[in-house]
Amino acid sequence: MFVLRTGLQGHSKTLNTIKELDEKAAREGRKVYYCNITKFKPDHPAIKAEWVEFDTPEKWFELPANAMIVIDEAQTWFRTRPQGSKVPEYASRLEIMRKDGHELHCITQSPKLIDAHMRELCNSHIHYYRGGKGQVVKRWEFEKPELGVNGNKLEFENGQSSRMLIDKTYFGCYESVKEGTGHHFKFKAPKAMYVLIGCAVLLALGVGKIWWSRYAKHDEPVVEVAKPAEVKQGSPLGAGPAPEQHASKAQYIADRLPRIPDVPSSAPIYDEITKPVAYPKPFCVSSRDDYFIQKNAKRMVTGYREGKLYGCRCNSQQGSRLDISFEACMAYVEYGVFDPAIPDRSAATAAGRDASAASTAAGVASSQAQPVVNAASTYASVPVTVVPDSEYSSRPWR
């Protein structure tokens, strides 16, 4: 099996190849033979399988049977040849590699850099794209080499895509840049992300305002009418109030100690003024935009749906964040939530219909009398005798 793995510089193709091969080799109990992975550390804590270095990539077919083989920057040895030249053995041996159980993985920046004979025998092409230089990587998998992966096109009908985060546990298992140099592949947020964040904030504020104006009346506390104080039997009329009882020092301190750490209002002294008059009403939003999730990863919960990364967050009607799981948050977004404290509007609707009917009847009565008045005022110069309707039992002219 020959697998071609591609991606431009800094798009994590080597790191993700190491991770995928290491997990597969550990699961299947196989050895991994590697070449040209700079200062690879087989004893790194993240490495689970057995890795062995070799330095003759042109003779990969001489490695033990059932070996998993990975060659970084494979175009160094397997570059394209002039048309009509002899096919080298490292390319022709791909035709019978299945007999020895070899599994060859070649890492390069573009499939166009690899020998055409090898591309023709490729069983799988995996391409990595790190959009915006962030932590989210899009992984494309094709059955045959896709030569246009590095062009302007970012979607391919003949491939399957998935998103994943860069696994930082594999950092340090190899050297991606030379000592004394730094990583210049930094995350750069596109302008569209700021526009999206602004729209999301405005949408949240708008929906929150509508929610508050619509349901805030249900949260108003009920004002109780104070009852007149009862006069205790046996107390003489005109007697003064009972003397105030002062708490002890220990009780005074205990009343002011919060029951819950970091929540000052949980102290017993505030019990009378912190009785609930409302309850949290979740307002949830979700997104599957890679840039938005990357920028706001700490402000939301993340998870996968059908292989795609989503971010979700729920706020209360006061704007505070609610501690809700990813699955519950997505369920609120997709299906909504039933609020049993909101009364049905059937009674209000019926009252509105009655008022509308009464208004319509009054309008009809007014319109019946209006033509007579208008006719009299319009034709004031013509002798007209106005006969009241009450003098006729019937109106044959109508």
C-alpha positions as CSV (number, residue, x, y, z in Angstrom):
1,M,0.0,0.0,0.0
2,F,1.4,3.4,-1.1
3,V,0.1,6.5,0.7
4,L,1.0,10.0,-0.4
5,R,0.8,12.7,2.3
6,T,0.9,16.3,1.2
7,G,0.7,19.8,2.6
8,L,2.5,23.1,2.3
9,Q,5.2,24.2,4.9
10,G,3.8,24.7,8.3
11,H,0.5,22.9,7.7
12,S,1.4,20.1,10.2
13,K,1.7,17.2,7.6
14,T,4.7,15.7,9.4
15,L,3.3,15.9,12.9
16,N,-0.1,14.5,11.9
17,T,1.6,11.7,9.9
18,I,3.7,10.7,12.9
19,K,0.6,10.7,15.1
20,E,-1.6,8.6,12.7
21,L,1.2,6.1,12.0
22,D,2.2,5.7,15.6
23,E,-1.4,5.0,16.7
24,K,-2.0,2.5,13.9
25,A,1.4,0.7,14.5
26,A,0.7,0.5,18.2
27,R,-2.8,-0.9,17.6
28,E,-1.5,-3.5,15.0
29,G,1.7,-4.4,16.8
30,R,4.0,-3.3,13.8
31,K,7.3,-1.5,13.6
32,V,7.7,1.9,11.9
33,Y,10.8,2.6,9.8
34,Y,11.4,6.3,9.3
35,C,13.8,8.4,7.2
36,N,14.7,12.1,7.1
37,I,12.5,13.1,10.1
38,T,14.8,15.6,11.7
39,K,16.0,14.6,15.2
40,F,13.1,12.3,15.7
41,K,12.8,11.0,19.3
42,P,11.5,7.4,19.5
43,D,11.5,7.6,23.3
44,H,9.2,10.7,23.4
45,P,6.4,10.2,26.0
46,A,3.7,10.6,23.2
47,I,5.2,7.8,21.0
48,K,3.6,4.4,21.6
49,A,5.0,2.1,18.9
50,E,8.5,1.0,18.0
51,W,10.3,3.3,15.6
52,V,13.5,2.4,13.7
53,E,15.6,4.8,11.6
54,F,17.0,3.9,8.2
55,D,18.9,6.0,5.6
56,T,18.4,4.3,2.3
57,P,15.0,5.4,1.0
58,E,15.7,4.3,-2.5
59,K,15.9,0.7,-1.1
60,W,12.8,0.8,1.0
61,F,11.7,-2.5,-0.5
62,E,14.6,-4.3,1.3
63,L,13.1,-3.6,4.8
64,P,11.5,-6.4,6.7
65,A,8.1,-7.7,5.6
66,N,5.0,-6.1,7.1
67,A,6.9,-2.9,7.9
68,M,5.4,0.5,8.0
69,I,7.7,3.0,6.2
70,V,7.6,6.8,6.3
71,I,9.9,9.1,4.3
72,D,9.8,12.9,4.9
73,E,10.5,15.3,2.1
74,A,10.2,12.3,-0.3
75,Q,10.7,14.5,-3.4
76,T,14.4,14.6,-2.5
77,W,14.8,11.0,-3.8
78,F,11.6,10.3,-5.8
79,R,11.4,13.5,-7.9
80,T,9.8,13.5,-11.4
81,R,11.9,12.0,-14.2
82,P,12.3,13.0,-17.9
83,Q,9.6,11.4,-20.1
84,G,10.8,8.1,-21.6
85,S,13.6,7.5,-19.0
86,K,14.0,4.1,-17.4
87,V,11.7,3.4,-14.4
88,P,13.8,3.1,-11.3
89,E,13.5,0.1,-9.0
90,Y,12.1,2.2,-6.1
91,A,9.1,3.0,-8.3
92,S,8.6,-0.3,-10.0
93,R,8.7,-2.3,-6.7
94,L,5.4,-0.5,-5.8
95,E,3.8,-2.9,-8.3
96,I,4.4,-5.9,-6.1
97,M,4.8,-4.3,-2.6
98,R,1.6,-6.1,-1.4
99,K,3.4,-9.5,-1.4
100,D,5.8,-8.3,1.3
101,G,3.1,-6.5,3.3
102,H,4.9,-3.2,3.0
103,E,3.1,0.1,3.7
104,L,4.9,3.1,2.3
105,H,4.0,6.7,3.4
106,C,5.8,9.5,1.5
107,I,5.5,13.1,2.8
108,T,5.9,15.9,0.4
109,Q,4.6,19.4,-0.3
110,S,2.8,18.7,-3.6
111,P,1.9,15.5,-5.5
112,K,3.4,17.0,-8.6
113,L,6.9,16.7,-7.1
114,I,6.7,12.9,-7.0
115,D,7.6,10.4,-9.8
116,A,4.6,9.9,-12.2
117,H,5.0,6.1,-12.0
118,M,4.7,6.2,-8.2
119,R,1.6,8.5,-8.5
120,E,0.0,6.1,-10.8
121,L,0.3,3.3,-8.2
122,C,-0.8,5.5,-5.3
123,N,-3.6,3.9,-3.2
124,S,-4.4,6.9,-1.0
125,H,-3.7,10.6,-1.0
126,I,-4.0,12.5,2.3
127,H,-3.7,16.3,2.2
128,Y,-3.5,18.7,5.2
129,Y,-4.6,22.3,5.1
130,R,-4.1,24.7,8.1
131,G,-6.4,27.6,7.4
132,G,-5.5,31.0,8.8
133,K,-2.3,29.4,10.4
134,G,-4.4,28.4,13.4
135,Q,-4.9,25.3,15.5
136,V,-7.6,23.7,13.3
137,V,-6.4,21.5,10.4
138,K,-8.6,20.3,7.6
139,R,-7.7,16.8,6.4
140,W,-8.7,15.7,2.9
141,E,-8.5,12.0,1.8
142,F,-8.6,10.9,-1.8
143,E,-8.5,7.5,-3.4
144,K,-6.1,8.7,-6.1
145,P,-3.7,11.7,-6.2
146,E,-5.4,15.1,-6.5
147,L,-2.9,17.3,-8.3
148,G,-4.7,20.6,-7.6
149,V,-4.7,20.5,-3.7
150,N,-2.4,23.6,-3.5
151,G,-4.4,25.8,-5.8
152,N,-7.1,28.3,-4.9
153,K,-9.7,25.5,-4.7
154,L,-10.5,24.5,-1.1
155,E,-13.3,22.0,-1.7
156,F,-13.1,18.8,-3.7
157,E,-16.0,16.6,-4.7
158,N,-13.9,13.4,-5.1
159,G,-12.5,13.6,-1.5
160,Q,-13.7,13.2,2.1
161,S,-12.8,15.9,4.6
162,S,-12.6,16.2,8.3
163,R,-11.4,18.7,10.8
164,M,-9.1,18.2,13.8
165,L,-7.0,20.2,16.3
166,I,-3.2,20.0,16.4
167,D,-2.2,17.5,19.1
168,K,0.3,19.4,21.2
169,T,1.3,16.1,23.1
170,Y,3.5,15.3,20.0
171,F,5.3,18.6,20.2
172,G,9.0,18.0,20.7
173,C,9.1,14.5,19.2
174,Y,11.0,15.9,16.2
175,E,12.6,19.1,15.1
176,S,10.5,21.1,12.7
177,V,12.9,24.1,12.5
178,K,16.7,24.3,13.2
179,E,18.0,25.4,16.5
180,G,18.4,29.1,16.9
181,T,15.5,29.8,14.5
182,G,11.9,30.6,15.4
183,H,8.4,29.6,14.1
184,H,7.1,32.4,11.8
185,F,4.0,30.5,11.0
186,K,1.7,32.5,13.3
187,F,-2.1,32.6,13.4
188,K,-3.5,35.6,11.4
189,A,-7.2,36.3,11.8
190,P,-8.9,37.3,8.6
191,K,-11.1,40.4,8.4
192,A,-14.1,38.3,7.8
193,M,-13.7,36.8,11.3
194,Y,-14.1,40.2,12.9
195,V,-17.1,40.9,10.9
196,L,-18.6,37.6,11.9
197,I,-17.9,38.3,15.6
198,G,-19.5,41.7,15.3
199,C,-22.6,40.3,13.7
200,A,-22.8,37.5,16.3
201,V,-22.6,40.1,19.1
202,L,-25.3,42.3,17.6
203,L,-27.5,39.3,17.0
204,A,-27.1,38.1,20.6
205,L,-27.9,41.6,21.9
206,G,-30.9,41.9,19.6
207,V,-32.3,38.5,20.5
208,G,-31.6,39.1,24.2
209,K,-33.4,42.4,24.1
210,I,-36.4,40.9,22.5
211,W,-36.4,38.0,25.0
212,W,-36.1,40.4,27.9
213,S,-38.9,42.7,26.7
214,R,-41.2,39.8,26.1
215,Y,-40.7,37.7,29.2
216,A,-39.3,40.1,31.8
217,K,-42.8,40.8,33.2
218,H,-43.0,37.2,34.4
219,D,-40.0,37.7,36.6
220,E,-41.4,40.7,38.5
221,P,-41.7,39.9,42.2
222,V,-45.1,39.8,43.7
223,V,-45.6,42.8,46.0
224,E,-47.3,41.7,49.2
225,V,-49.6,44.1,51.1
226,A,-48.3,44.6,54.5
227,K,-50.7,43.4,57.2
228,P,-51.3,45.6,60.2
229,A,-49.4,44.4,63.2
230,E,-51.4,42.4,65.7
231,V,-51.5,43.5,69.2
232,K,-50.3,40.8,71.5
233,Q,-52.7,39.9,74.2
234,G,-51.6,40.9,77.6
235,S,-49.5,43.8,76.3
236,P,-50.6,47.2,77.7
237,L,-51.7,49.8,75.2
238,G,-49.1,52.3,74.4
239,A,-46.3,50.0,75.3
240,G,-43.0,50.6,73.4
241,P,-41.3,48.1,71.0
242,A,-39.5,45.2,72.5
243,P,-35.8,45.8,73.0
244,E,-33.5,44.8,70.1
245,Q,-31.6,41.6,70.5
246,H,-27.9,41.9,69.6
247,A,-26.1,38.9,68.2
248,S,-23.0,37.6,69.7
249,K,-19.6,38.1,68.1
250,A,-19.5,34.6,66.9
251,Q,-23.0,34.7,65.4
252,Y,-22.2,38.1,63.8
253,I,-19.2,36.6,62.0
254,A,-21.0,33.4,61.1
255,D,-23.8,35.4,59.4
256,R,-21.3,37.0,57.1
257,L,-19.3,33.9,56.0
258,P,-20.3,32.7,52.5
259,R,-21.7,29.2,52.4
260,I,-20.1,28.8,48.9
261,P,-16.5,30.0,48.4
262,D,-16.1,32.9,46.0
263,V,-19.9,33.7,46.2
264,P,-20.2,36.5,48.8
265,S,-24.0,36.7,48.4
266,S,-24.3,33.1,49.8
267,A,-23.7,34.4,53.3
268,P,-26.8,33.9,55.7
269,I,-27.2,37.6,56.3
270,Y,-28.3,38.1,52.7
271,D,-31.0,35.4,52.7
272,E,-33.9,37.8,53.0
273,I,-32.8,40.0,50.1
274,T,-31.6,37.3,47.7
275,K,-34.7,35.2,47.4
276,P,-35.1,34.2,43.8
277,V,-37.4,36.3,41.6
278,A,-36.3,34.8,38.3
279,Y,-34.7,31.7,36.9
280,P,-32.1,31.1,34.1
281,K,-33.5,31.1,30.6
282,P,-30.9,29.7,28.2
283,F,-30.1,31.5,25.0
284,C,-27.8,29.3,22.9
285,V,-25.9,29.9,19.7
286,S,-23.6,27.5,17.7
287,S,-21.1,27.9,14.9
288,R,-19.0,25.6,12.7
289,D,-16.7,28.3,11.3
290,D,-13.1,27.3,11.9
291,Y,-11.8,30.8,12.5
292,F,-14.6,31.7,14.9
293,I,-14.1,28.5,16.9
294,Q,-10.4,29.0,17.0
295,K,-10.7,32.6,18.3
296,N,-13.4,31.8,20.9
297,A,-12.4,28.3,22.0
298,K,-12.1,29.3,25.7
299,R,-15.6,31.0,25.6
300,M,-17.6,28.0,24.4
301,V,-17.8,24.2,24.4
302,T,-16.7,22.3,21.4
303,G,-17.5,18.9,19.9
304,Y,-17.9,17.0,16.7
305,R,-21.0,16.4,14.6
306,E,-20.7,14.0,11.7
307,G,-16.9,14.5,11.6
308,K,-17.2,18.4,11.7
309,L,-16.0,20.6,14.5
310,Y,-18.7,22.8,16.2
311,G,-18.6,25.4,18.9
312,C,-21.6,26.2,21.1
313,R,-22.4,28.5,24.0
314,C,-25.4,29.2,26.2
315,N,-26.1,32.5,28.0
316,S,-28.8,33.5,30.5
317,Q,-31.2,36.4,29.9
318,Q,-28.7,38.5,31.9
319,G,-25.8,37.8,29.6
320,S,-24.0,35.5,32.0
321,R,-22.6,32.2,30.6
322,L,-24.4,29.0,31.6
323,D,-22.5,25.8,32.4
324,I,-24.2,23.5,29.8
325,S,-22.7,20.5,28.0
326,F,-22.0,20.5,24.3
327,E,-24.7,18.0,23.5
328,A,-27.3,19.9,25.5
329,C,-26.3,23.2,24.0
330,M,-26.6,21.9,20.4
331,A,-30.0,20.4,21.3
332,Y,-31.2,23.8,22.5
333,V,-30.0,25.4,19.3
334,E,-31.6,22.7,17.0
335,Y,-34.9,22.0,18.9
336,G,-35.4,24.9,21.3
337,V,-36.5,24.6,24.9
338,F,-40.0,24.5,26.5
339,D,-40.5,27.1,29.3
340,P,-43.4,26.0,31.6
341,A,-43.5,29.3,33.3
342,I,-44.7,31.2,30.3
343,P,-48.6,31.2,30.1
344,D,-50.5,30.2,27.0
345,R,-51.7,33.1,24.9
346,S,-55.2,31.6,24.0
347,A,-57.0,33.9,26.5
348,A,-55.3,37.0,25.2
349,T,-56.0,35.9,21.6
350,A,-59.7,35.5,22.3
351,A,-59.9,38.9,24.0
352,G,-58.2,40.4,21.0
353,R,-60.8,38.9,18.6
354,D,-63.7,40.2,20.7
355,A,-62.3,43.7,20.8
356,S,-61.7,43.6,17.0
357,A,-65.3,42.5,16.4
358,A,-66.7,45.3,18.5
359,S,-64.5,47.8,16.7
360,T,-65.7,46.5,13.4
361,A,-69.4,46.8,14.4
362,A,-68.9,50.4,15.5
363,G,-67.2,51.2,12.2
364,V,-70.1,49.7,10.2
365,A,-72.7,51.7,12.1
366,S,-70.7,54.9,11.5
367,S,-70.3,54.2,7.8
368,Q,-74.1,53.7,7.3
369,A,-74.9,57.1,8.6
370,Q,-72.0,58.9,6.9
371,P,-73.2,58.8,3.2
372,V,-76.4,60.9,4.2
373,V,-74.3,63.6,5.8
374,N,-71.8,63.7,3.0
375,A,-74.6,63.8,0.4
376,A,-76.3,66.7,2.2
377,S,-73.2,68.7,2.4
378,T,-72.1,68.0,-1.1
379,Y,-75.4,68.9,-2.8
380,A,-76.3,71.8,-0.5
381,S,-77.3,73.9,-3.6
382,V,-79.9,71.3,-4.7
383,P,-83.2,71.1,-2.8
384,V,-83.1,67.8,-0.9
385,T,-85.5,66.4,1.6
386,V,-83.9,64.1,4.1
387,V,-86.3,61.3,5.3
388,P,-85.3,59.5,8.5
389,D,-85.0,55.7,8.2
390,S,-87.4,55.3,11.1
391,E,-90.4,56.4,9.0
392,Y,-90.0,53.5,6.6
393,S,-90.7,49.9,7.5
394,S,-88.8,48.8,4.4
395,R,-86.3,50.3,1.9
396,P,-87.3,49.2,-1.6
397,W,-84.6,51.3,-3.3
398,R,-81.8,49.4,-1.5
